[in-house]
Amino acid sequence: MSAGTRTTSRTIVFRRPFKLAALDAPPQAGSYAVDIEEELLPGLSFAAYRRVAAWLTLPPRPGGSVLAEILRLDPAELDAALARDAAPP
């Protein structure tokens, strides 16, 4: 992490399988760890940050690797997936 950036971690919950551009198959519904990287906006008289990246941790796939997969996303794509999940089916 460079000066002027910060990373926050949280858990997000999808109620149903969801779509991400980087994946062939939708991940299952459930809880996922996500890290959001933000950079400090320069030239302001107060601290303000802009989201620049998101990392979503996917659990190991059944019959696949024993390691979790960390997927880098555009924060807007993650927001869109969460919005689709929150919308009525």
Backbone as CSV, one residue per row, in Angstrom:
resi,resn,N_x,N_y,N_z,CA_x,CA_y,CA_z,C_x,C_y,C_z
1,MET,0.856,-1.169,0.000,0.000,0.000,0.000,0.901,1.231,0.000
2,SER,0.597,2.190,-0.821,1.401,3.406,-0.894,0.793,4.492,-0.012
3,ALA,1.575,5.566,0.183,1.079,6.689,0.983,-0.171,7.251,0.325
4,GLY,-1.143,7.600,1.137,-2.374,8.161,0.600,-3.402,7.118,0.219
5,THR,-3.137,5.838,0.517,-4.146,4.811,0.258,-4.491,4.120,1.565
6,ARG,-5.673,3.531,1.570,-6.087,2.733,2.718,-6.890,1.548,2.216
7,THR,-6.910,0.515,3.005,-7.683,-0.684,2.683,-8.597,-1.003,3.848
8,THR,-9.855,-1.238,3.539,-10.820,-1.638,4.558,-11.345,-3.028,4.209
9,SER,-11.662,-3.800,5.220,-12.165,-5.162,5.029,-13.555,-5.273,5.626
10,ARG,-14.391,-6.069,4.967,-15.726,-6.326,5.493,-16.241,-7.628,4.909
11,THR,-17.339,-8.085,5.427,-17.999,-9.278,4.915,-19.275,-8.841,4.218
12,ILE,-19.485,-9.374,3.028,-20.718,-9.096,2.288,-21.489,-10.405,2.149
13,VAL,-22.793,-10.312,1.955,-23.635,-11.497,1.849,-24.453,-11.408,0.563
14,PHE,-24.370,-12.472,-0.224,-25.219,-12.620,-1.402,-26.299,-13.635,-1.057
15,ARG,-27.552,-13.288,-1.363,-28.675,-14.171,-1.066,-28.861,-15.264,-2.110
16,ARG,-28.284,-15.069,-3.278,-28.395,-16.053,-4.363,-27.112,-16.017,-5.192
17,PRO,-26.895,-17.023,-6.057,-25.691,-16.998,-6.899,-25.612,-15.675,-7.656
18,PHE,-24.391,-15.232,-7.934,-24.201,-13.923,-8.551,-23.191,-14.006,-9.692
19,LYS,-23.256,-13.030,-10.581,-22.428,-13.021,-11.783,-21.316,-11.988,-11.656
20,LEU,-20.109,-12.401,-12.068,-18.966,-11.500,-12.169,-18.291,-11.750,-13.513
21,ALA,-17.837,-10.709,-14.163,-17.264,-10.822,-15.501,-16.067,-11.764,-15.556
22,ALA,-15.281,-11.827,-14.511,-14.051,-12.624,-14.514,-14.287,-14.116,-14.290
23,LEU,-15.520,-14.516,-14.014,-15.801,-15.913,-13.699,-16.734,-16.538,-14.724
24,ASP,-16.459,-17.808,-15.056,-17.317,-18.543,-15.986,-18.621,-18.975,-15.329
25,ALA,-18.526,-19.414,-14.081,-19.707,-19.900,-13.361,-19.991,-18.977,-12.183
26,PRO,-21.270,-18.747,-11.899,-21.599,-17.870,-10.774,-21.231,-18.514,-9.438
27,PRO,-20.614,-17.755,-8.540,-20.386,-18.265,-7.188,-21.721,-18.465,-6.465
28,GLN,-21.722,-19.336,-5.486,-22.925,-19.636,-4.718,-23.287,-18.488,-3.779
29,ALA,-24.522,-18.477,-3.356,-24.964,-17.530,-2.326,-24.157,-17.783,-1.063
30,GLY,-23.971,-16.737,-0.264,-23.260,-16.897,0.991,-22.505,-15.647,1.376
31,SER,-21.678,-15.782,2.398,-20.876,-14.678,2.923,-19.497,-14.704,2.283
32,TYR,-19.001,-13.532,1.933,-17.696,-13.399,1.280,-16.920,-12.251,1.915
33,ALA,-15.621,-12.455,2.074,-14.741,-11.390,2.558,-14.376,-10.507,1.372
34,VAL,-14.394,-9.206,1.585,-14.010,-8.260,0.541,-13.105,-7.199,1.156
35,ASP,-12.064,-6.846,0.425,-11.162,-5.755,0.803,-11.323,-4.656,-0.233
36,ILE,-11.488,-3.431,0.230,-11.653,-2.274,-0.651,-10.446,-1.361,-0.481
37,GLU,-9.775,-1.061,-1.603,-8.653,-0.116,-1.577,-9.160,1.241,-2.034
38,GLU,-8.786,2.263,-1.277,-9.183,3.631,-1.591,-7.947,4.513,-1.610
39,GLU,-7.971,5.522,-2.484,-6.857,6.472,-2.514,-7.352,7.847,-2.093
40,LEU,-6.473,8.555,-1.409,-6.774,9.899,-0.924,-6.876,10.850,-2.109
41,LEU,-7.930,11.628,-2.146,-8.076,12.637,-3.192,-7.224,13.849,-2.819
42,PRO,-6.326,14.254,-3.692,-5.429,15.374,-3.364,-6.121,16.728,-3.504
43,GLY,-5.570,17.705,-2.809,-5.981,19.089,-3.000,-7.235,19.519,-2.274
44,LEU,-7.758,18.696,-1.393,-8.961,19.082,-0.651,-8.573,19.529,0.751
45,SER,-9.408,20.328,1.366,-9.129,20.801,2.724,-9.591,19.783,3.772
46,PHE,-10.121,18.659,3.333,-10.562,17.579,4.223,-10.193,16.256,3.566
47,ALA,-10.145,15.206,4.350,-9.789,13.884,3.815,-10.984,13.269,3.100
48,ALA,-10.791,12.930,1.844,-11.813,12.243,1.057,-11.109,11.175,0.227
49,TYR,-11.766,10.041,0.076,-11.161,8.908,-0.614,-12.018,8.460,-1.783
50,ARG,-11.353,7.856,-2.766,-12.012,7.286,-3.943,-11.665,5.811,-3.987
51,ARG,-12.683,4.950,-4.178,-12.430,3.512,-4.283,-11.734,3.216,-5.609
52,VAL,-10.660,2.452,-5.550,-9.920,2.138,-6.767,-9.885,0.645,-7.080
53,ALA,-10.096,-0.210,-6.094,-10.075,-1.649,-6.337,-10.815,-2.370,-5.233
54,ALA,-11.273,-3.564,-5.576,-11.905,-4.446,-4.600,-11.358,-5.844,-4.809
55,TRP,-11.114,-6.546,-3.726,-10.664,-7.937,-3.782,-11.685,-8.781,-3.064
56,LEU,-12.250,-9.753,-3.787,-13.254,-10.650,-3.250,-12.605,-12.012,-3.045
57,THR,-12.732,-12.567,-1.840,-12.160,-13.881,-1.548,-13.229,-14.938,-1.767
58,LEU,-12.942,-15.833,-2.715,-13.844,-16.933,-3.034,-13.325,-18.196,-2.366
59,PRO,-14.187,-18.997,-1.762,-13.731,-20.227,-1.110,-13.255,-21.238,-2.153
60,PRO,-12.499,-22.245,-1.719,-12.072,-23.293,-2.655,-13.285,-23.958,-3.296
61,ARG,-13.148,-24.329,-4.556,-14.240,-24.998,-5.267,-14.232,-26.487,-4.924
62,PRO,-15.396,-27.092,-4.798,-15.448,-28.533,-4.524,-14.700,-29.307,-5.615
63,GLY,-13.828,-30.187,-5.196,-13.057,-30.983,-6.138,-11.919,-30.230,-6.788
64,GLY,-11.720,-28.985,-6.407,-10.661,-28.176,-7.007,-9.527,-27.957,-6.034
65,SER,-8.921,-26.831,-6.132,-7.803,-26.461,-5.278,-8.257,-26.353,-3.822
66,VAL,-7.327,-26.566,-2.912,-7.635,-26.410,-1.492,-7.442,-24.963,-1.051
67,LEU,-7.027,-24.095,-1.980,-6.769,-22.702,-1.661,-7.944,-21.818,-2.073
68,ALA,-8.171,-20.799,-1.296,-9.172,-19.807,-1.666,-8.647,-19.011,-2.857
69,GLU,-9.548,-18.438,-3.616,-9.182,-17.611,-4.767,-9.501,-16.165,-4.426
70,ILE,-8.565,-15.273,-4.708,-8.792,-13.844,-4.480,-8.933,-13.187,-5.844
71,LEU,-10.067,-12.575,-6.063,-10.414,-12.002,-7.358,-10.425,-10.487,-7.257
72,ARG,-9.637,-9.824,-8.114,-9.648,-8.362,-8.140,-10.808,-7.899,-9.022
73,LEU,-11.578,-6.944,-8.500,-12.745,-6.420,-9.199,-12.704,-4.906,-9.247
74,ASP,-13.408,-4.362,-10.200,-13.708,-2.938,-10.198,-14.781,-2.754,-9.116
75,PRO,-14.616,-1.790,-8.218,-15.635,-1.596,-7.177,-17.041,-1.400,-7.743
76,ALA,-17.159,-0.798,-8.918,-18.480,-0.596,-9.531,-19.118,-1.926,-9.909
77,GLU,-18.318,-2.908,-10.344,-18.866,-4.225,-10.676,-19.392,-4.909,-9.411
78,LEU,-18.653,-4.782,-8.322,-19.113,-5.361,-7.059,-20.410,-4.690,-6.610
79,ASP,-20.488,-3.373,-6.708,-21.721,-2.645,-6.355,-22.896,-3.123,-7.202
80,ALA,-22.659,-3.321,-8.499,-23.728,-3.764,-9.400,-24.201,-5.175,-9.031
81,ALA,-23.274,-6.069,-8.703,-23.645,-7.429,-8.296,-24.462,-7.405,-7.014
82,LEU,-24.070,-6.569,-6.053,-24.824,-6.448,-4.811,-26.214,-5.854,-5.059
83,ALA,-26.318,-4.886,-5.951,-27.610,-4.290,-6.280,-28.535,-5.314,-6.953
84,ARG,-27.995,-6.124,-7.875,-28.814,-7.169,-8.514,-29.301,-8.160,-7.477
85,ASP,-28.427,-8.498,-6.521,-28.799,-9.456,-5.487,-29.900,-8.900,-4.582
86,ALA,-29.864,-7.606,-4.328,-30.851,-6.971,-3.442,-32.197,-6.754,-4.117
87,ALA,-32.208,-6.752,-5.472,-33.449,-6.515,-6.210,-34.379,-7.737,-6.083
88,PRO,-35.662,-7.505,-6.151,-36.598,-8.648,-6.111,-36.320,-9.605,-7.270
89,PRO,-36.474,-10.906,-7.042,-36.208,-11.883,-8.122,-37.167,-11.762,-9.286
